[in-house]
Amino acid sequence: MAAESPTEKPLLQGLKVVEMATWLFGPMSACVLGEMGADVVKVEPHEGDPMRGLIHRLHDGVDWVFEIANRNKRSVALNVRTPEGNDVLRKLLEDADVFLVNLRRGALERLGIDYASLRASHPRLIYAHATGYGTEGPDIDRPAFDELAYWARGGFMETLGPPDSEPVRLVGAMGDLPSAMNITTAIFAALYQRELTGEGQFVTCSLYGGGIWANGFAIQGALATGENFPRSDRYGAFNPLYNSYRAADGKWMQLAMIQEERFWDPFADAIGLPLLKEDQRFAVASDRRGHIREAVEAIERRIGEQPRDHWAAIFDAHDFPWAPAADSVEIANDPQAAANGYVRTMQHKTAGDFKVLGVPFRLERASNENYSSAPELGEHTELVLEELGYNWNQITAMKQSGTIL
């Protein structure tokens, strides 16, 4: 039976999300929901989300750093610290399905928009709180970024890299973006349960929890043994065929032939290195354990004689598990990424064709191609207020009082 063709309707069409979050963790989750069709209203202070212009990296006039997590949204510039601004926010929430926040507990309580304050009056609301360290325990009020809660305290700095090396640095949003997918998963689960029960609920994810989860192989080892996961360099690899090597053109590749005995002889033949089969130091895996450095250095010398494309053709012909160590430009232009929608082209309101990250999952019967450019600060304030029933006299008065920008 032929598969049904995908519907044109975005999966989350009709879902209203109010986002009051900054930086990347929370906003990226709302971006994903918006890409799948939700109406996302981003409530910003008059100074805007601090991600706006933070790095001042423009391309064709587009702040592409802000674009990462803020496309597919409408922006309302609102001072929620004023009574009138707080009333506007509450009116926004009257028919909202999801309220996504990342303010710390004290700020939410002072504004009267913590979950305990909203639960009774908004029984169907999914209240999603993106935090640094969780909602329980002694450190819930610590300031957090992904460099801190996810990368450092989540264990990556002490797990990655050769022994005694400097810590490996996190690069832009490596903790924020996967953590955004964690809280998006929680939101989907809560929406599903609401379909069954009719009731909303509080959901939360943290950068710290996301780091522990992503670093789970090492941390589970500590839970089981009480010991840290050992760090090693390339010459201390347990399996020489589960290692990285640099080709003659300076490009690196990663081998992942986990079944060492299965691949050892075919690999030796494929790269033309009979030494690996003939030298008794490398005869079987138990012998190689005492001569790992020599084995790695032998493979390293051979791989270094030809460019990466040469080895790519050989490895692919033998169906060896391997991958190029791709740089960011290579990924941006990788036809495999484009074919699966991991990199997409959208029509930007000022730049025309503009490449963006795509949501890394697909559904057969629902569209997730609801792309729109990131909004200017307060771009949709008046429109959203009109939708809420405010007239122009009220809107003008709010501008004059500083409630809206």
Disulfide bonds with the S-S distance in Angstrom:
none
